[in-house]
Amino acid sequence: MPPWMQAEQISFGERMEILSYKLITYVPVMVTFGVFGFLFCYYSYVSKLEYLVVINRLLFSSFYTQQLSEIFMELLV
């Protein structure tokens, strides 16, 4: 800090007041980032889960159908 901004003779109470102002300023920022972070994670998880369920049904339904048909064909022969 430049010398004209430094205050060597401030009391403990004034230092705590400045610190409390800093903390009070950061609380809304942390809450906002927390809410948006939670919403981003939640919607990413939900959309990814739905996407995986659809892909799973498409891929594995044909896979199991083909596998079962091969097993039945072997049993018939």
Order of alpha helices (4+ residues) and beta strands (2+ residues): alpha
